[in-house]
Amino acid sequence: MTKLLAASRAIERIVEKIALAGGTLFFVLTVVIVFDVVTRKFGYQLAGFGSTRLQELEWHLHAAIFSFWLGFAYVKNAHVRIDVVTSHLRPRAHAWLELAGCVVFALPYCLVAFYFTADFAWVSFVFGEASESASGLPWRFIPKGVIAAGLALLLLAVVSVALRVVVYLFGPAHLRSASAFAGAKAE
């Protein structure tokens, strides 16, 4: 059980480091938005950096920020939940519900969605997909690949939470508090 908990913590550290590194994209996004607004306001455009490209870059950055933070939000219990249902449950019942959600819903969803988004990105790469706009960005496979990477991070996060819940449910009492998954109440 200690090894499961260690594996969960290692996965969580990886997901957290990627999310924090991805968080720097907020600053990049802010600069791009400000630059786009200012250049449109004053009618000044740099060659190769028209408003269409900047706006497409904005949504590419939004997709990257969301994708890189998705798994971290799940590990830290910062995602949307149906607390009306779980708030009245005993801690072990809450843990069983969490484990069932991981195994029955989250893991299959992540695996299927990753498969299709990775294929989507690969096809985009193979065919050299670019923006439909003549002045848009090339390399459409990059944002599509980032979405696939985000689903892979979410998959890792679900595995991490599931491992913690398994330790919580089946491990010794002294590991229960250390293994408490995000949002678990103390017994």
C-alpha positions as CSV (number, residue, x, y, z in Angstrom):
1,M,0.0,0.0,0.0
2,T,2.9,2.3,0.7
3,K,4.1,1.8,-2.9
4,L,0.6,2.7,-4.3
5,L,0.7,5.9,-2.2
6,A,4.2,6.7,-3.4
7,A,3.1,6.1,-7.1
8,S,0.1,8.4,-6.5
9,R,2.3,11.1,-5.1
10,A,4.8,10.8,-8.0
11,I,2.0,11.1,-10.6
12,E,0.6,14.1,-8.7
13,R,4.0,15.8,-8.7
14,I,4.4,15.3,-12.5
15,V,0.9,16.6,-13.1
16,E,1.5,19.6,-10.8
17,K,4.8,20.5,-12.4
18,I,3.3,20.5,-15.9
19,A,0.3,22.5,-14.8
20,L,2.5,25.1,-13.1
21,A,4.8,25.3,-16.2
22,G,1.6,25.6,-18.3
23,G,0.5,28.4,-16.1
24,T,3.2,30.7,-17.6
25,L,1.0,30.7,-20.7
26,F,-1.3,33.0,-18.9
27,F,1.3,35.7,-19.2
28,V,1.9,34.9,-22.8
29,L,-1.8,35.0,-23.5
30,T,-2.1,38.4,-21.7
31,V,0.6,39.8,-23.9
32,V,-0.9,38.5,-27.1
33,I,-4.4,39.8,-26.2
34,V,-3.0,43.3,-25.3
35,F,-0.9,43.4,-28.4
36,D,-3.9,42.4,-30.6
37,V,-6.2,45.0,-29.0
38,V,-3.6,47.8,-29.2
39,T,-2.7,47.0,-32.8
40,R,-6.3,46.8,-33.9
41,K,-7.1,50.1,-32.1
42,F,-4.4,52.0,-33.8
43,G,-4.5,50.2,-37.1
44,Y,-0.9,49.1,-36.8
45,Q,0.0,45.6,-37.9
46,L,3.3,43.8,-37.9
47,A,4.0,41.8,-41.0
48,G,2.9,38.2,-40.4
49,F,1.1,39.1,-37.2
50,G,-2.3,40.1,-38.4
51,S,-5.3,40.1,-36.1
52,T,-6.5,36.7,-37.5
53,R,-3.2,35.1,-36.5
54,L,-3.3,36.7,-33.1
55,Q,-6.9,35.7,-32.4
56,E,-6.1,32.1,-33.4
57,L,-3.1,32.2,-31.2
58,E,-5.3,33.3,-28.3
59,W,-7.6,30.3,-28.6
60,H,-4.6,28.0,-29.0
61,L,-3.2,29.4,-25.8
62,H,-6.6,29.1,-24.1
63,A,-6.8,25.4,-25.1
64,A,-3.2,24.8,-23.8
65,I,-3.9,26.5,-20.5
66,F,-7.1,24.5,-20.0
67,S,-5.5,21.2,-21.1
68,F,-2.4,21.5,-18.9
69,W,-4.5,22.4,-15.8
70,L,-7.3,19.8,-16.3
71,G,-5.5,16.9,-14.5
72,F,-4.2,19.2,-11.8
73,A,-7.7,20.5,-11.1
74,Y,-8.9,16.9,-10.7
75,V,-6.1,15.9,-8.3
76,K,-6.8,19.0,-6.2
77,N,-10.5,18.5,-6.2
78,A,-11.0,21.9,-7.9
79,H,-13.4,20.6,-10.5
80,V,-17.2,20.6,-10.6
81,R,-18.8,18.0,-8.4
82,I,-22.2,17.1,-7.3
83,D,-21.7,17.9,-3.6
84,V,-25.4,17.7,-2.9
85,V,-25.1,13.9,-3.3
86,T,-21.7,13.4,-1.6
87,S,-22.0,15.9,1.3
88,H,-24.2,13.6,3.3
89,L,-22.1,10.4,2.7
90,R,-19.9,8.8,5.3
91,P,-16.2,9.1,4.3
92,R,-15.9,5.4,3.2
93,A,-19.1,5.7,1.1
94,H,-17.7,8.8,-0.4
95,A,-14.5,6.9,-1.2
96,W,-16.4,4.0,-2.8
97,L,-18.3,6.5,-4.9
98,E,-15.1,8.2,-5.9
99,L,-13.5,4.8,-6.8
100,A,-16.5,3.8,-8.8
101,G,-16.5,7.1,-10.7
102,C,-12.8,6.7,-11.5
103,V,-13.1,3.1,-12.7
104,V,-16.5,3.2,-14.4
105,F,-16.6,6.7,-15.9
106,A,-13.3,8.7,-15.8
107,L,-10.8,6.0,-16.9
108,P,-12.8,4.7,-19.8
109,Y,-13.7,8.3,-20.9
110,C,-10.1,9.4,-20.7
111,L,-8.8,6.4,-22.6
112,V,-11.4,6.8,-25.4
113,A,-11.1,10.5,-25.7
114,F,-7.3,10.3,-25.7
115,Y,-7.3,7.7,-28.4
116,F,-9.5,9.9,-30.7
117,T,-7.8,13.2,-29.9
118,A,-4.4,11.7,-30.5
119,D,-5.6,10.3,-33.8
120,F,-7.1,13.7,-34.6
121,A,-3.8,15.4,-34.0
122,W,-1.9,12.8,-36.0
123,V,-4.1,13.1,-39.0
124,S,-3.8,16.9,-38.8
125,F,0.0,16.5,-38.7
126,V,0.1,14.0,-41.6
127,F,-2.0,16.2,-43.8
128,G,-0.3,19.5,-42.8
129,E,-3.6,21.0,-41.6
130,A,-3.6,24.7,-41.2
131,S,-6.1,27.4,-40.5
132,E,-9.0,27.8,-42.9
133,S,-8.2,31.5,-43.1
134,A,-5.6,32.5,-45.6
135,S,-3.9,34.7,-43.0
136,G,-4.4,32.1,-40.2
137,L,-1.8,30.0,-38.4
138,P,-0.2,26.9,-39.8
139,W,0.4,23.7,-37.8
140,R,-3.1,23.0,-36.5
141,F,-1.8,19.7,-35.1
142,I,-0.1,21.6,-32.2
143,P,-3.3,22.7,-30.4
144,K,-4.9,19.4,-31.3
145,G,-1.9,17.6,-29.8
146,V,-2.0,19.8,-26.7
147,I,-5.6,18.7,-26.1
148,A,-4.5,15.1,-26.4
149,A,-1.7,15.8,-23.9
150,G,-4.3,17.4,-21.6
151,L,-6.4,14.2,-21.7
152,A,-3.3,12.1,-20.9
153,L,-2.6,14.3,-17.9
154,L,-6.2,13.9,-16.8
155,L,-5.8,10.1,-17.2
156,L,-2.7,10.3,-15.0
157,A,-4.6,12.4,-12.4
158,V,-7.5,9.9,-12.4
159,V,-5.1,7.0,-11.8
160,S,-3.4,9.0,-9.0
161,V,-6.8,9.6,-7.2
162,A,-7.9,6.0,-7.8
163,L,-4.6,4.8,-6.2
164,R,-5.2,7.1,-3.2
165,V,-8.7,5.9,-2.8
166,V,-7.6,2.2,-2.9
167,V,-5.1,2.9,-0.1
168,Y,-7.8,4.8,1.8
169,L,-10.3,1.9,1.5
170,F,-8.0,-1.1,1.8
171,G,-4.8,0.1,3.5
172,P,-3.9,0.1,7.1
173,A,-5.4,2.8,9.4
174,H,-2.1,4.7,9.7
175,L,-2.0,5.3,6.0
176,R,-5.6,6.4,5.8
177,S,-4.9,10.1,6.6
178,A,-1.9,10.2,4.3
179,S,-3.9,8.6,1.5
180,A,-7.0,10.8,1.8
181,F,-8.0,11.8,-1.7
182,A,-8.8,15.4,-2.4
183,G,-12.0,16.4,-0.7
184,A,-12.1,13.3,1.6
185,K,-13.4,14.1,5.1
186,A,-11.6,12.8,8.1
187,E,-13.2,9.8,9.8
